[in-house]
Amino acid sequence: MDISLSRLEFLNEIVPMQGVVERRTTIPVLSHILLRATDDRLHIAATDLEVSLTSWCASKVKEEGAIAIQAKKLLEIVRASSGDELSLRIEQEGVLTILVGKSLFRIRGLPADEFPTLPNIEGEKPVRIPFQTFRGMVTKVFYAISSEESRFQLSGALLEFRKEGLVLVATDGHRLALVESSVKGIDEADGLLVPRKALQELQRFEGEEMNFRHSDHHLSFTVGRRQLICRILEGTFPDYERVISKDNDRQVVVDRQQLAAVINRVGLLTGDRARAIRMELEAGTLVFSAANPDLGEAREEIGCDYAGESLSLGINPDYFGHFLSVTDTEKVRLELKDENSQCVAYPVDGLEQRYVCVIMPIRL
Amino acid sequence: MPQIRILEDRLISQIAAGEVVERPASVVKELVENSIDAGAHDVSIELESGGKRRVVVSDDGRGMDADDALLAFDRHATSKIVEFDDLEQVATLGFRGEALASIAAVSRVELRTATSPGDGTLVRIEGGRVKRAEPIAHPQGTRLEIASLFFNVPARRKFVKRPQTELRRALEVVQGYALAHPEVRFTLRHEGRALLETIPTRDDGVGIRERIAQVFGAPLSRNLVEIPLDFITEEEAITGFVGNQQTTRGRRLFVFVNRRLVRDRAVLASFYRAVREEWKSDDYPALFLFLDVEPREVDVNVHPQKAEVRFRDPTFVDRVGTALRATLAAARGEEPAPLRVPRGMPQVQAAWEGLGGRQVDEAGRQEAWRPIASGSPSSGTTSSPTLSAIGTPTGPQRDSSLAVESAPGEVREPAAAYPPFGSSGRIAQPTWKPEEPRMVPLSGRSGEARPFRILGQYKGTMILLEGPDGLYLIDQHVAHERLLYERVRRSLHAERSTSQTLLTPMLLELGQSEALRLEELAAALEPCGFVLSPMSGGAIALTAIPTVLSIDEAEAILQKLATSSEELDGQGLRQKLLDTLAASLACQAAVKMHHPMTLDKMERLVSELFKAEQPYACPHGRPVVLVMGDVELERRFGRR
């Protein structure tokens, strides 16, 4: 290998690779980035076997070749260097020479053939999705994905293509977030479970349009020159439409930012683990309070347009906070039924076709 | 009219029945024993409504002929012993000849039996009266159907619990026999649902391990360590299995004496002692212990249900203890270290200030003498507080001041013994408050309280202390965990549990008897934050969990509870759950290993630890403090 390329362009492409490589791995090559020079491009790839990311940089290729280089070290070197042009060479088997400005690095790498073969699903028909819309959807459900990895939890979100539009749903068993946008013209019967890590990396992508493909076991998201491939998660997602209550007859509309601030303040007086505050809905006011035997008490109220019967239930302030922080409307609507039933929250006049967050109550 | 009468035979039977037959499970027990004594290789049990409505036990044993079939229901009719001397060597499970008569007195019984295929007898008895007896065709063996138990004893009926409870007890009985007789096939069905099905295996260590796997699942049987075969002699055999530390989750303790399941206190006590000594733990592993002795060496005629036994040779239980200790040591899988956990907890009053280094020492002195000066009116204007203290010859003050002046090693009176300050005097009012007297447990010689001195921290992990009788090592993580545990437990007990409702119920898949147990506990679990409802096929749906737990932790706690055999009522259950919660919370919050601590922090931790309810073991049973005794140290350095 003997190539030269733009340092900044290279840096730009190896930064997102860091999120994919595994740091603590028993397979050394998984902490490496694969560099492969062919034609007039340097192809770059990283994988943890679940999620893979590929990209490329334009480069002048004098001699083709490939090597796997430790991801973190490569990033550190490229970032710390100065100069616009960067040369990469393999002069000696298994060692990459990096020449940038007046600096020279020789780094040991691993043979390219040790790097896992990435799944190829180019053959599948792509679906075009506006990327900004998609990224917005991911942000709106990402917080509800469980971070626990166990047999009861799905650490991923469900992606569904319906006639009415594209749906993304996530739940951790305590709450559920669903967002639907009017991306049409796609017809797919079954939902696909996208791993949490893939969605996390996708949020860092930039671009106008995303090409989405899927095979029996893999999904691919292509934005610009970057392509993220992940395995489809196995598991059964709950029947979410049935879970979302449709008969919560007590509704209240409140200012979103004010609600977020109040919940945040009252939430200060909850324990680290047992996060629960009381929400009391009375005619004209919405009262939040917290009492913790070790800390003390807090109470604050918000005026609202409610005129029905009084109602009181326990909620986790974080669950509300997550929803309120990713919602961008001025007001939100809460729909309640009784103290043992879920609280369903909606933005009022949101941009999405539909956005809903279901929060299960806490029995106080 | 005379007031004293001889009771009618039938009434005697009904009264006596209470001793033998308490509940459906006792019926199952008696009938299964008879089947085994009859040499059956296939015993099948069917229950309806937990056995309250119907118990059917059929076997392929020897069976009875027409005469025996009737005689069997007479009181003290038995085929198992003939004369008193036989009692000396009872080799069969039953022998008193009470069971069938007692059962027949309080239920509707139908007996079908045959000694050879086809040539059988049918006997029907209701409330002790024979209603029908006639020849029928029946395969070899015996089938006994007991319906409407206690139909004529309403008082007794009231004590029978809900069907699930009765069913679980019956299932536990059958499990016991299934473990003791691996060569016999046992099937237990409840209203058509098979709850237990075992396949005959060999009657040896390998077979019993396989049977344990059939009854409790393969994971348990893999975690068992067999008792070494060294404990088998001509006269007696101590065999079986002890679990490793993975098996402490459920309390599965089974002791068999001559293949009879017993609850012998002496044997269990020796097991508990062995675990405490070998493992330094109160978490008991699974135990499957088979004690086989000459029938004349053991008295099983102590208790009508034969649950207790008495060994003629008092040293036998000691030998059992030795066998258990050897196996427990192997199950723990490590060599005994020269370090030991401090034994006992003698509580000696002592003070902690001034033991951990110069600075604190100074502070301790200053704090110690001020109140004495201000609190001793007789000392007047004395500027030297020490003198003033000596000037008051009696009372606790004198002792306190002595303690201050004397070398470490003396007992100092607790600060609370100081007279209340605030009395007039020229010396300014002290700003500190006297503390509660502290109890410092010392493992030294009795009555002699010697302070500890902190030597430092080892690898950011352990605190080293110079103690009165040796070098003390304290695991800082475990010590902190212990303190947090006691604190969290106190606050949990004080407040109500909040409970997070789940979006969709979580399904717990459990063994049948385990699911039944959780169903029984459901009502008591609710105030603790667990809301569950039974589903078909041994599954339980969990709809809400305590807020402080993750879904996985909640599941682990319920699994543990389901396999525990402790009888818990509402309050006991709540206590136990809160303790479990506290332990899990404390562990997460405690100072981790490899965390350097300053001397002050170590002082604080150690002094608080020694005030804890139980400073020597963490909530999970691991030791907190280890001692290397002076004697041991000297011996190892060749000075003794």
Interface residues (C-beta under 8 A of the other chain):
Chain A: E148 S150 F152 Q153 T171 G173 H174 R175 L176 P238 V243 G271 R273 A274 R275 A276 P293 D294 G314 N316 N340 Q342 V358 M360 P361 I362 R363 L364
Chain B: S491 A494 E495 R496 T498 S499 Q500 T501 L502 L503 T504 M506 G529 V531 A544 T547 V548 S550 I551 D552 E555 L585
